[in-house]
């Protein structure tokens, strides 16, 4: 919209996004997700991420799924 010259439409859409974001759960930062993944790998004693990826992802999503952008 912005490139199309509809500045008013951009303002309206940004306002809508701000309202919607108030009701969404807060997501974790990339650094926090990385730390969580490293901690989970250690906790589950994962030695081969490629082979045990399902167990890793399943554990993380079970505990923190609503706070992580899958």
PQR file with spaces between the fields and no chain letter, atoms N, CA, C, O and H, PARSE charges and radii, in Angstrom:
ATOM       1  N    UNK     1       0.816   -1.190    0.000 -0.4000 1.5000
ATOM       2  CA   UNK     1       0.000    0.000    0.000 -0.0000 2.0000
ATOM       3  C    UNK     1       0.858    1.251    0.000  0.5500 1.7000
ATOM       4  O    UNK     1       0.558    2.233   -0.679 -0.5500 1.4000
ATOM       5  N    UNK     2       1.928    1.196    0.773 -0.4000 1.5000
ATOM       6  CA   UNK     2       2.766    2.374    0.894 -0.0000 2.0000
ATOM       7  C    UNK     2       3.385    2.742   -0.448  0.5500 1.7000
ATOM       8  O    UNK     2       3.460    3.921   -0.794 -0.5500 1.4000
ATOM       9  H    UNK     2       2.172    0.398    1.325  0.4000 1.0000
ATOM      10  N    UNK     3       3.824    1.755   -1.195 -0.4000 1.5000
ATOM      11  CA   UNK     3       4.419    2.016   -2.498 -0.0000 2.0000
ATOM      12  C    UNK     3       3.372    2.473   -3.504  0.5500 1.7000
ATOM      13  O    UNK     3       3.695    3.156   -4.475 -0.5500 1.4000
ATOM      14  H    UNK     3       3.763    0.797   -0.914  0.4000 1.0000
ATOM      15  N    UNK     4       2.128    2.099   -3.274 -0.4000 1.5000
ATOM      16  CA   UNK     4       1.058    2.483   -4.173 -0.0000 2.0000
ATOM      17  C    UNK     4       0.512    3.874   -3.905  0.5500 1.7000
ATOM      18  O    UNK     4      -0.394    4.334   -4.600 -0.5500 1.4000
ATOM      19  H    UNK     4       1.866    1.544   -2.484  0.4000 1.0000
ATOM      20  N    UNK     5       1.062    4.548   -2.897 -0.4000 1.5000
ATOM      21  CA   UNK     5       0.644    5.912   -2.615 -0.0000 2.0000
ATOM      22  C    UNK     5      -0.551    6.017   -1.686  0.5500 1.7000
ATOM      23  O    UNK     5      -1.145    7.090   -1.575 -0.5500 1.4000
ATOM      24  H    UNK     5       1.798    4.174   -2.333  0.4000 1.0000
ATOM      25  N    UNK     6      -0.921    4.929   -1.014 -0.4000 1.5000
ATOM      26  CA   UNK     6      -2.074    4.940   -0.125 -0.0000 2.0000
ATOM      27  C    UNK     6      -1.604    5.108    1.319  0.5500 1.7000
ATOM      28  O    UNK     6      -1.705    4.180    2.121 -0.5500 1.4000
ATOM      29  H    UNK     6      -0.438    4.058   -1.105  0.4000 1.0000
ATOM      30  N    UNK     7      -1.090    6.291    1.644 -0.4000 1.5000
ATOM      31  CA   UNK     7      -0.528    6.562    2.971 -0.0000 2.0000
ATOM      32  C    UNK     7      -1.584    6.410    4.064  0.5500 1.7000
ATOM      33  O    UNK     7      -1.287    5.912    5.150 -0.5500 1.4000
ATOM      34  H    UNK     7      -1.008    7.045    0.992  0.4000 1.0000
ATOM      35  N    UNK     8      -2.807    6.834    3.781 -0.4000 1.5000
ATOM      36  CA   UNK     8      -3.879    6.721    4.774 -0.0000 2.0000
ATOM      37  C    UNK     8      -4.169    5.257    5.071  0.5500 1.7000
ATOM      38  O    UNK     8      -4.386    4.889    6.226 -0.5500 1.4000
ATOM      39  H    UNK     8      -3.048    7.238    2.898  0.4000 1.0000
ATOM      40  N    UNK     9      -4.176    4.424    4.040 -0.4000 1.5000
ATOM      41  CA   UNK     9      -4.402    2.989    4.218 -0.0000 2.0000
ATOM      42  C    UNK     9      -3.314    2.352    5.066  0.5500 1.7000
ATOM      43  O    UNK     9      -3.589    1.459    5.868 -0.5500 1.4000
ATOM      44  H    UNK     9      -4.000    4.723    3.102  0.4000 1.0000
ATOM      45  N    UNK    10      -2.078    2.806    4.892 -0.4000 1.5000
ATOM      46  CA   UNK    10      -0.954    2.286    5.678 -0.0000 2.0000
ATOM      47  C    UNK    10      -1.155    2.627    7.154  0.5500 1.7000
ATOM      48  O    UNK    10      -0.949    1.778    8.022 -0.5500 1.4000
ATOM      49  H    UNK    10      -1.854    3.531    4.241  0.4000 1.0000
ATOM      50  N    UNK    11      -1.549    3.841    7.433 -0.4000 1.5000
ATOM      51  CA   UNK    11      -1.774    4.273    8.818 -0.0000 2.0000
ATOM      52  C    UNK    11      -2.870    3.433    9.462  0.5500 1.7000
ATOM      53  O    UNK    11      -2.737    3.000   10.607 -0.5500 1.4000
ATOM      54  H    UNK    11      -1.717    4.530    6.728  0.4000 1.0000
ATOM      55  N    UNK    12      -3.931    3.208    8.737 -0.4000 1.5000
ATOM      56  CA   UNK    12      -5.054    2.412    9.256 -0.0000 2.0000
ATOM      57  C    UNK    12      -4.612    0.975    9.534  0.5500 1.7000
ATOM      58  O    UNK    12      -4.933    0.426   10.588 -0.5500 1.4000
ATOM      59  H    UNK    12      -4.039    3.560    7.807  0.4000 1.0000
ATOM      60  N    UNK    13      -3.884    0.365    8.605 -0.4000 1.5000
ATOM      61  CA   UNK    13      -3.435   -1.017    8.780 -0.0000 2.0000
ATOM      62  C    UNK    13      -2.465   -1.139    9.947  0.5500 1.7000
ATOM      63  O    UNK    13      -2.530   -2.107   10.706 -0.5500 1.4000
ATOM      64  H    UNK    13      -3.624    0.812    7.749  0.4000 1.0000
ATOM      65  N    UNK    14      -1.572   -0.177   10.100 -0.4000 1.5000
ATOM      66  CA   UNK    14      -0.635   -0.207   11.227 -0.0000 2.0000
ATOM      67  C    UNK    14      -1.376   -0.080   12.550  0.5500 1.7000
ATOM      68  O    UNK    14      -0.992   -0.711   13.535 -0.5500 1.4000
ATOM      69  H    UNK    14      -1.519    0.609    9.484  0.4000 1.0000
ATOM      70  N    UNK    15      -2.415    0.715   12.587 -0.4000 1.5000
ATOM      71  CA   UNK    15      -3.228    0.857   13.796 -0.0000 2.0000
ATOM      72  C    UNK    15      -3.937   -0.456   14.117  0.5500 1.7000
ATOM      73  O    UNK    15      -4.016   -0.857   15.278 -0.5500 1.4000
ATOM      74  H    UNK    15      -2.727    1.228   11.787  0.4000 1.0000
ATOM      75  N    UNK    16      -4.450   -1.124   13.087 -0.4000 1.5000
ATOM      76  CA   UNK    16      -5.104   -2.418   13.294 -0.0000 2.0000
ATOM      77  C    UNK    16      -4.115   -3.441   13.840  0.5500 1.7000
ATOM      78  O    UNK    16      -4.444   -4.199   14.753 -0.5500 1.4000
ATOM      79  H    UNK    16      -4.386   -0.799   12.143  0.4000 1.0000
ATOM      80  N    UNK    17      -2.920   -3.466   13.291 -0.4000 1.5000
ATOM      81  CA   UNK    17      -1.890   -4.400   13.741 -0.0000 2.0000
ATOM      82  C    UNK    17      -1.549   -4.145   15.208  0.5500 1.7000
ATOM      83  O    UNK    17      -1.398   -5.091   15.982 -0.5500 1.4000
ATOM      84  H    UNK    17      -2.653   -2.850   12.549  0.4000 1.0000
ATOM      85  N    UNK    18      -1.430   -2.896   15.587 -0.4000 1.5000
ATOM      86  CA   UNK    18      -1.107   -2.549   16.980 -0.0000 2.0000
ATOM      87  C    UNK    18      -2.186   -3.058   17.928  0.5500 1.7000
ATOM      88  O    UNK    18      -1.877   -3.538   19.018 -0.5500 1.4000
ATOM      89  H    UNK    18      -1.554   -2.128   14.959  0.4000 1.0000
ATOM      90  N    UNK    19      -3.430   -2.961   17.528 -0.4000 1.5000
ATOM      91  CA   UNK    19      -4.536   -3.442   18.363 -0.0000 2.0000
ATOM      92  C    UNK    19      -4.485   -4.960   18.481  0.5500 1.7000
ATOM      93  O    UNK    19      -4.615   -5.500   19.579 -0.5500 1.4000
ATOM      94  H    UNK    19      -3.681   -2.571   16.641  0.4000 1.0000
ATOM      95  N    UNK    20      -4.299   -5.645   17.374 -0.4000 1.5000
ATOM      96  CA   UNK    20      -4.268   -7.109   17.369 -0.0000 2.0000
ATOM      97  C    UNK    20      -3.095   -7.628   18.191  0.5500 1.7000
ATOM      98  O    UNK    20      -3.243   -8.605   18.926 -0.5500 1.4000
ATOM      99  H    UNK    20      -4.193   -5.206   16.482  0.4000 1.0000
ATOM     100  N    UNK    21      -1.935   -6.991   18.081 -0.4000 1.5000
ATOM     101  CA   UNK    21      -0.745   -7.450   18.803 -0.0000 2.0000
ATOM     102  C    UNK    21      -0.927   -7.417   20.310  0.5500 1.7000
ATOM     103  O    UNK    21      -0.266   -8.168   21.027 -0.5500 1.4000
ATOM     104  H    UNK    21      -1.815   -6.198   17.484  0.4000 1.0000
ATOM     105  N    UNK    22      -1.814   -6.555   20.807 -0.4000 1.5000
ATOM     106  CA   UNK    22      -2.081   -6.501   22.248 -0.0000 2.0000
ATOM     107  C    UNK    22      -2.667   -7.810   22.753  0.5500 1.7000
ATOM     108  O    UNK    22      -2.480   -8.160   23.918 -0.5500 1.4000
ATOM     109  H    UNK    22      -2.351   -5.945   20.226  0.4000 1.0000
ATOM     110  N    UNK    23      -3.372   -8.537   21.893 -0.4000 1.5000
ATOM     111  CA   UNK    23      -4.058   -9.760   22.301 -0.0000 2.0000
ATOM     112  C    UNK    23      -3.257  -11.027   21.995  0.5500 1.7000
ATOM     113  O    UNK    23      -3.653  -12.121   22.399 -0.5500 1.4000
ATOM     114  H    UNK    23      -3.524   -8.252   20.946  0.4000 1.0000
ATOM     115  N    UNK    24      -2.157  -10.890   21.297 -0.4000 1.5000
ATOM     116  CA   UNK    24      -1.327  -12.041   20.965 -0.0000 2.0000
ATOM     117  C    UNK    24      -0.339  -12.310   22.095  0.5500 1.7000
ATOM     118  O    UNK    24       0.107  -11.377   22.762 -0.5500 1.4000
ATOM     119  H    UNK    24      -1.836  -10.001   20.968  0.4000 1.0000
ATOM     120  N    UNK    25       0.010  -13.588   22.316 -0.4000 1.5000
ATOM     121  CA   UNK    25       1.023  -13.857   23.333 -0.0000 2.0000
ATOM     122  C    UNK    25       2.375  -13.300   22.885  0.5500 1.7000
ATOM     123  O    UNK    25       2.674  -13.248   21.693 -0.5500 1.4000
ATOM     124  H    UNK    25      -0.352  -14.346   21.773  0.4000 1.0000
ATOM     125  N    UNK    26       3.164  -12.898   23.837 -0.4000 1.5000
ATOM     126  CA   UNK    26       4.493  -12.372   23.523 -0.0000 2.0000
ATOM     127  C    UNK    26       5.362  -13.504   22.993  0.5500 1.7000
ATOM     128  O    UNK    26       5.328  -14.616   23.520 -0.5500 1.4000
ATOM     129  H    UNK    26       2.921  -12.941   24.806  0.4000 1.0000
ATOM     130  N    UNK    27       6.135  -13.225   21.960 -0.4000 1.5000
ATOM     131  CA   UNK    27       7.025  -14.240   21.418 -0.0000 2.0000
ATOM     132  C    UNK    27       8.432  -14.030   21.963  0.5500 1.7000
ATOM     133  O    UNK    27       8.824  -12.919   22.318 -0.5500 1.4000
ATOM     134  H    UNK    27       6.163  -12.321   21.532  0.4000 1.0000
ATOM     135  N    UNK    28       9.170  -15.116   22.018 -0.4000 1.5000
ATOM     136  CA   UNK    28      10.539  -15.066   22.527 -0.0000 2.0000
ATOM     137  C    UNK    28      11.468  -14.498   21.461  0.5500 1.7000
ATOM     138  O    UNK    28      11.228  -14.647   20.262 -0.5500 1.4000
ATOM     139  H    UNK    28       8.851  -16.019   21.729  0.4000 1.0000
ATOM     140  N    UNK    29      12.519  -13.853   21.914 -0.4000 1.5000
ATOM     141  CA   UNK    29      13.509  -13.330   20.982 -0.0000 2.0000
ATOM     142  C    UNK    29      14.317  -14.498   20.413  0.5500 1.7000
ATOM     143  O    UNK    29      14.307  -15.597   20.966 -0.5500 1.4000
ATOM     144  H    UNK    29      12.714  -13.732   22.888  0.4000 1.0000
ATOM     145  N    UNK    30      15.007  -14.252   19.317 -0.4000 1.5000
ATOM     146  CA   UNK    30      15.825  -15.301   18.704 -0.0000 2.0000
ATOM     147  C    UNK    30      16.901  -15.778   19.677  0.5500 1.7000
ATOM     148  O    UNK    30      17.181  -16.975   19.749 -0.5500 1.4000
ATOM     149  H    UNK    30      15.015  -13.359   18.867  0.4000 1.0000
ATOM     150  N    UNK    31      17.499  -14.866   20.414 -0.4000 1.5000
ATOM     151  CA   UNK    31      18.537  -15.237   21.386 -0.0000 2.0000
ATOM     152  C    UNK    31      17.971  -16.136   22.479  0.5500 1.7000
ATOM     153  O    UNK    31      18.615  -17.099   22.895 -0.5500 1.4000
ATOM     154  H    UNK    31      17.271  -13.894   20.356  0.4000 1.0000
ATOM     155  N    UNK    32      16.755  -15.814   22.946 -0.4000 1.5000
ATOM     156  CA   UNK    32      16.124  -16.639   23.977 -0.0000 2.0000
ATOM     157  C    UNK    32      15.784  -18.031   23.447  0.5500 1.7000
ATOM     158  O    UNK    32      15.929  -19.025   24.159 -0.5500 1.4000
ATOM     159  H    UNK    32      16.232  -15.031   22.609  0.4000 1.0000
ATOM     160  N    UNK    33      15.335  -18.096   22.201 -0.4000 1.5000
ATOM     161  CA   UNK    33      15.010  -19.388   21.590 -0.0000 2.0000
ATOM     162  C    UNK    33      16.278  -20.220   21.441  0.5500 1.7000
ATOM     163  O    UNK    33      16.273  -21.417   21.728 -0.5500 1.4000
ATOM     164  H    UNK    33      15.217  -17.289   21.623  0.4000 1.0000
ATOM     165  N    UNK    34      17.348  -19.602   20.999 -0.4000 1.5000
ATOM     166  CA   UNK    34      18.625  -20.327   20.856 -0.0000 2.0000
ATOM     167  C    UNK    34      19.076  -20.895   22.203  0.5500 1.7000
ATOM     168  O    UNK    34      19.496  -22.049   22.285 -0.5500 1.4000
ATOM     169  H    UNK    34      17.353  -18.630   20.766  0.4000 1.0000
ATOM     170  N    UNK    35      18.988  -20.086   23.248 -0.4000 1.5000
ATOM     171  CA   UNK    35      19.386  -20.541   24.585 -0.0000 2.0000
ATOM     172  C    UNK    35      18.498  -21.702   25.038  0.5500 1.7000
ATOM     173  O    UNK    35      18.985  -22.670   25.623 -0.5500 1.4000
ATOM     174  H    UNK    35      18.648  -19.148   23.181  0.4000 1.0000
ATOM     175  N    UNK    36      17.201  -21.600   24.767 -0.4000 1.5000
ATOM     176  CA   UNK    36      16.267  -22.661   25.133 -0.0000 2.0000
ATOM     177  C    UNK    36      16.589  -23.955   24.390  0.5500 1.7000
ATOM     178  O    UNK    36      16.555  -25.037   24.977 -0.5500 1.4000
ATOM     179  H    UNK    36      16.806  -20.813   24.292  0.4000 1.0000
ATOM     180  N    UNK    37      16.900  -23.843   23.108 -0.4000 1.5000
ATOM     181  CA   UNK    37      17.240  -25.023   22.308 -0.0000 2.0000
ATOM     182  C    UNK    37      18.508  -25.674   22.856  0.5500 1.7000
ATOM     183  O    UNK    37      18.566  -26.895   23.003 -0.5500 1.4000
ATOM     184  H    UNK    37      16.927  -22.964   22.631  0.4000 1.0000
ATOM     185  N    UNK    38      19.508  -24.874   23.155 -0.4000 1.5000
ATOM     186  CA   UNK    38      20.750  -25.428   23.695 -0.0000 2.0000
ATOM     187  C    UNK    38      20.514  -26.111   25.036  0.5500 1.7000
ATOM     188  O    UNK    38      21.069  -27.178   25.300 -0.5500 1.4000
ATOM     189  H    UNK    38      19.460  -23.882   23.035  0.4000 1.0000
ATOM     190  N    UNK    39      19.699  -25.501   25.876 -0.4000 1.5000
ATOM     191  CA   UNK    39      19.389  -26.088   27.183 -0.0000 2.0000
ATOM     192  C    UNK    39      18.626  -27.402   27.004  0.5500 1.7000
ATOM     193  O    UNK    39      18.908  -28.383   27.693 -0.5500 1.4000
ATOM     194  H    UNK    39      19.249  -24.634   25.662  0.4000 1.0000
ATOM     195  N    UNK    40      17.666  -27.424   26.085 -0.4000 1.5000
ATOM     196  CA   UNK    40      16.872  -28.627   25.854 -0.0000 2.0000
ATOM     197  C    UNK    40      17.733  -29.750   25.283  0.5500 1.7000
ATOM     198  O    UNK    40      17.556  -30.914   25.645 -0.5500 1.4000
ATOM     199  H    UNK    40      17.437  -26.627   25.525  0.4000 1.0000
ATOM     200  N    UNK    41      18.653  -29.411   24.401 -0.4000 1.5000
ATOM     201  CA   UNK    41      19.569  -30.412   23.846 -0.0000 2.0000
ATOM     202  C    UNK    41      20.361  -31.056   24.973  0.5500 1.7000
ATOM     203  O    UNK    41      20.521  -32.276   25.010 -0.5500 1.4000
ATOM     204  H    UNK    41      18.797  -28.466   24.107  0.4000 1.0000
ATOM     205  N    UNK    42      20.852  -30.239   25.883 -0.4000 1.5000
ATOM     206  CA   UNK    42      21.619  -30.771   27.014 -0.0000 2.0000
ATOM     207  C    UNK    42      20.736  -31.593   27.947  0.5500 1.7000
ATOM     208  O    UNK    42      21.139  -32.663   28.402 -0.5500 1.4000
ATOM     209  H    UNK    42      20.722  -29.248   25.853  0.4000 1.0000
ATOM     210  N    UNK    43      19.535  -31.097   28.233 -0.4000 1.5000
ATOM     211  CA   UNK    43      18.628  -31.780   29.146 -0.0000 2.0000
ATOM     212  C    UNK    43      18.207  -33.143   28.604  0.5500 1.7000
ATOM     213  O    UNK    43      18.162  -34.123   29.348 -0.5500 1.4000
ATOM     214  H    UNK    43      19.208  -30.228   27.863  0.4000 1.0000
ATOM     215  N    UNK    44      17.901  -33.204   27.315 -0.4000 1.5000
ATOM     216  CA   UNK    44      17.458  -34.459   26.699 -0.0000 2.0000
ATOM     217  C    UNK    44      18.636  -35.339   26.269  0.5500 1.7000
ATOM     218  O    UNK    44      18.441  -36.447   25.768 -0.5500 1.4000
ATOM     219  H    UNK    44      17.937  -32.408   26.711  0.4000 1.0000
ATOM     220  N    UNK    45      19.849  -34.840   26.468 -0.4000 1.5000
ATOM     221  CA   UNK    45      21.060  -35.569   26.087 -0.0000 2.0000
ATOM     222  C    UNK    45      21.030  -35.948   24.605  0.5500 1.7000
ATOM     223  O    UNK    45      21.326  -37.085   24.237 -0.5500 1.4000
ATOM     224  H    UNK    45      20.007  -33.940   26.876  0.4000 1.0000
ATOM     225  N    UNK    46      20.674  -34.991   23.775 -0.4000 1.5000
ATOM     226  CA   UNK    46      20.601  -35.210   22.335 -0.0000 2.0000
ATOM     227  C    UNK    46      22.006  -35.174   21.765  0.5500 1.7000
ATOM     228  O    UNK    46      22.752  -34.219   21.981 -0.5500 1.4000
ATOM     229  H    UNK    46      20.434  -34.068   24.074  0.4000 1.0000
ATOM     230  N    UNK    47      22.364  -36.230   21.031 -0.4000 1.5000
ATOM     231  CA   UNK    47      23.702  -36.331   20.466 -0.0000 2.0000
ATOM     232  C    UNK    47      23.700  -36.160   18.953  0.5500 1.7000
ATOM     233  O    UNK    47      24.724  -35.797   18.375 -0.5500 1.4000
ATOM     234  H    UNK    47      21.758  -37.006   20.856  0.4000 1.0000
ATOM     235  N    UNK    48      22.583  -36.413   18.309 -0.4000 1.5000
ATOM     236  CA   UNK    48      22.482  -36.290   16.848 -0.0000 2.0000
ATOM     237  C    UNK    48      21.201  -35.524   16.531  0.5500 1.7000
ATOM     238  O    UNK    48      20.112  -36.097   16.497 -0.5500 1.4000
ATOM     239  H    UNK    48      21.751  -36.708   18.779  0.4000 1.0000
ATOM     240  N    UNK    49      21.347  -34.230   16.302 -0.4000 1.5000
ATOM     241  CA   UNK    49      20.175  -33.371   16.099 -0.0000 2.0000
ATOM     242  C    UNK    49      19.351  -33.827   14.901  0.5500 1.7000
ATOM     243  O    UNK    49      18.121  -33.791   14.951 -0.5500 1.4000
ATOM     244  H    UNK    49      22.232  -33.764   16.329  0.4000 1.0000
ATOM     245  N    UNK    50      20.002  -34.252   13.833 -0.4000 1.5000
ATOM     246  CA   UNK    50      19.262  -34.684   12.641 -0.0000 2.0000
ATOM     247  C    UNK    50      18.370  -35.887   12.953  0.5500 1.7000
ATOM     248  O    UNK    50      17.232  -35.945   12.488 -0.5500 1.4000
ATOM     249  H    UNK    50      21.001  -34.282   13.792  0.4000 1.0000
ATOM     250  N    UNK    51      18.861  -36.822   13.714 -0.4000 1.5000
ATOM     251  CA   UNK    51      18.087  -38.024   14.026 -0.0000 2.0000
ATOM     252  C    UNK    51      17.095  -37.797   15.158  0.5500 1.7000
ATOM     253  O    UNK    51      16.067  -38.471   15.220 -0.5500 1.4000
ATOM     254  H    UNK    51      19.786  -36.775   14.091  0.4000 1.0000
ATOM     255  N    UNK    52      17.385  -36.868   16.045 -0.4000 1.5000
ATOM     256  CA   UNK    52      16.545  -36.640   17.220 -0.0000 2.0000
ATOM     257  C    UNK    52      15.811  -35.301   17.162  0.5500 1.7000
ATOM     258  O    UNK    52      15.337  -34.797   18.181 -0.5500 1.4000
ATOM     259  H    UNK    52      18.220  -36.320   15.995  0.4000 1.0000
ATOM     260  N    UNK    53      15.724  -34.744   15.980 -0.4000 1.5000
ATOM     261  CA   UNK    53      15.088  -33.441   15.779 -0.0000 2.0000
ATOM     262  C    UNK    53      13.628  -33.441   16.239  0.5500 1.7000
ATOM     263  O    UNK    53      13.168  -32.470   16.840 -0.5500 1.4000
ATOM     264  H    UNK    53      16.108  -35.154   15.153  0.4000 1.0000
ATOM     265  N    UNK    54      12.907  -34.514   15.960 -0.4000 1.5000
ATOM     266  CA   UNK    54      11.500  -34.588   16.359 -0.0000 2.0000
ATOM     267  C    UNK    54      11.326  -34.518   17.866  0.5500 1.7000
ATOM     268  O    UNK    54      10.425  -33.844   18.366 -0.5500 1.4000
ATOM     269  H    UNK    54      13.281  -35.302   15.472  0.4000 1.0000
ATOM     270  N    UNK    55      12.194  -35.220   18.586 -0.4000 1.5000
ATOM     271  CA   UNK    55      12.130  -35.201   20.042 -0.0000 2.0000
ATOM     272  C    UNK    55      12.439  -33.792   20.565  0.5500 1.7000
ATOM     273  O    UNK    55      11.781  -33.313   21.489 -0.5500 1.4000
ATOM     274  H    UNK    55      12.925  -35.768   18.180  0.4000 1.0000
ATOM     275  N    UNK    56      13.425  -33.141   19.979 -0.4000 1.5000
ATOM     276  CA   UNK    56      13.811  -31.789   20.382 -0.0000 2.0000
ATOM     277  C    UNK    56      12.676  -30.799   20.142  0.5500 1.7000
ATOM     278  O    UNK    56      12.276  -30.069   21.049 -0.5500 1.4000
ATOM     279  H    UNK    56      13.959  -33.530   19.229  0.4000 1.0000
ATOM     280  N    UNK    57      12.168  -30.781   18.929 -0.4000 1.5000
ATOM     281  CA   UNK    57      11.100  -29.840   18.575 -0.0000 2.0000
ATOM     282  C    UNK    57       9.843  -30.127   19.387  0.5500 1.7000
ATOM     283  O    UNK    57       9.189  -29.208   19.880 -0.5500 1.4000
ATOM     284  H    UNK    57      12.494  -31.374   18.192  0.4000 1.0000
ATOM     285  N    UNK    58       9.510  -31.407   19.520 -0.4000 1.5000
ATOM     286  CA   UNK    58       8.318  -31.780   20.295 -0.0000 2.0000
ATOM     287  C    UNK    58       8.387  -31.292   21.725  0.5500 1.7000
ATOM     288  O    UNK    58       7.409  -30.764   22.255 -0.5500 1.4000
ATOM     289  H    UNK    58      10.042  -32.153   19.119  0.4000 1.0000
ATOM     290  N    UNK    59       9.534  -31.464   22.351 -0.4000 1.5000
ATOM     291  CA   UNK    59       9.706  -31.028   23.735 -0.0000 2.0000
ATOM     292  C    UNK    59       9.589  -29.513   23.866  0.5500 1.7000
ATOM     293  O    UNK    59       8.921  -29.003   24.766 -0.5500 1.4000
ATOM     294  H    UNK    59      10.329  -31.892   21.920  0.4000 1.0000
ATOM     295  N    UNK    60      10.241  -28.811   22.963 -0.4000 1.5000
ATOM     296  CA   UNK    60      10.210  -27.340   23.013 -0.0000 2.0000
ATOM     297  C    UNK    60       8.802  -26.812   22.748  0.5500 1.7000
ATOM     298  O    UNK    60       8.330  -25.929   23.464 -0.5500 1.4000
ATOM     299  H    UNK    60      10.783  -29.225   22.232  0.4000 1.0000
ATOM     300  N    UNK    61       8.138  -27.335   21.743 -0.4000 1.5000
ATOM     301  CA   UNK    61       6.798  -26.849   21.407 -0.0000 2.0000
ATOM     302  C    UNK    61       5.787  -27.200   22.503  0.5500 1.7000
ATOM     303  O    UNK    61       4.856  -26.436   22.759 -0.5500 1.4000
ATOM     304  H    UNK    61       8.521  -28.052   21.161  0.4000 1.0000
ATOM     305  N    UNK    62       5.970  -28.346   23.142 -0.4000 1.5000
ATOM     306  CA   UNK    62       5.062  -28.743   24.236 -0.0000 2.0000
ATOM     307  C    UNK    62       5.134  -27.752   25.383  0.5500 1.7000
ATOM     308  O    UNK    62       4.112  -27.376   25.957 -0.5500 1.4000
ATOM     309  H    UNK    62       6.726  -28.967   22.935  0.4000 1.0000
ATOM     310  N    UNK    63       6.335  -27.337   25.709 -0.4000 1.5000
ATOM     311  CA   UNK    63       6.528  -26.444   26.843 -0.0000 2.0000
ATOM     312  C    UNK    63       6.355  -24.963   26.510  0.5500 1.7000
ATOM     313  O    UNK    63       5.883  -24.185   27.340 -0.5500 1.4000
ATOM     314  H    UNK    63       7.165  -27.642   25.243  0.4000 1.0000
ATOM     315  N    UNK    64       6.740  -24.579   25.297 -0.4000 1.5000
ATOM     316  CA   UNK    64       6.810  -23.137   24.980 -0.0000 2.0000
ATOM     317  C    UNK    64       6.146  -22.776   23.648  0.5500 1.7000
ATOM     318  O    UNK    64       6.392  -21.694   23.114 -0.5500 1.4000
ATOM     319  H    UNK    64       7.124  -25.210   24.623  0.4000 1.0000
ATOM     320  N    UNK    65       5.326  -23.648   23.117 -0.4000 1.5000
ATOM     321  CA   UNK    65       4.755  -23.468   21.784 -0.0000 2.0000
ATOM     322  C    UNK    65       4.049  -22.148   21.538  0.5500 1.7000
ATOM     323  O    UNK    65       4.133  -21.594   20.442 -0.5500 1.4000
ATOM     324  H    UNK    65       5.126  -24.527   23.550  0.4000 1.0000
ATOM     325  N    UNK    66       3.358  -21.643   22.538 -0.4000 1.5000
ATOM     326  CA   UNK    66       2.616  -20.399   22.319 -0.0000 2.0000
ATOM     327  C    UNK    66       3.525  -19.173   22.321  0.5500 1.7000
ATOM     328  O    UNK    66       3.104  -18.087   21.921 -0.5500 1.4000
ATOM     329  H    UNK    66       3.290  -22.093   23.428  0.4000 1.0000
ATOM     330  N    UNK    67       4.763  -19.341   22.768 -0.4000 1.5000
ATOM     331  CA   UNK    67       5.684  -18.198   22.847 -0.0000 2.0000
ATOM     332  C    UNK    67       6.758  -18.222   21.774  0.5500 1.7000
ATOM     333  O    UNK    67       7.588  -17.317   21.697 -0.5500 1.4000
ATOM     334  H    UNK    67       5.105  -20.223   23.092  0.4000 1.0000
ATOM     335  N    UNK    68       6.742  -19.267   20.942 -0.4000 1.5000
ATOM     336  CA   UNK    68       7.784  -19.414   19.922 -0.0000 2.0000
ATOM     337  C    UNK    68       7.129  -19.438   18.552  0.5500 1.7000
ATOM     338  O    UNK    68       6.128  -20.120   18.329 -0.5500 1.4000
ATOM     339  H    UNK    68       6.068  -20.003   21.005  0.4000 1.0000
ATOM     340  N    UNK    69       7.714  -18.683   17.649 -0.4000 1.5000
ATOM     341  CA   UNK    69       7.260  -18.718   16.267 -0.0000 2.0000
ATOM     342  C    UNK    69       7.873  -19.949   15.622  0.5500 1.7000
ATOM     343  O    UNK    69       9.062  -19.970   15.303 -0.5500 1.4000
ATOM     344  H    UNK    69       8.527  -18.129   17.830  0.4000 1.0000
ATOM     345  N    UNK    70       7.046  -20.980   15.432 -0.4000 1.5000
ATOM     346  CA   UNK    70       7.531  -22.263   14.913 -0.0000 2.0000
ATOM     347  C    UNK    70       8.255  -22.138   13.626  0.5500 1.7000
ATOM     348  O    UNK    70       8.716  -23.139   13.078 -0.5500 1.4000
ATOM     349  H    UNK    70       6.080  -20.963   15.690  0.4000 1.0000
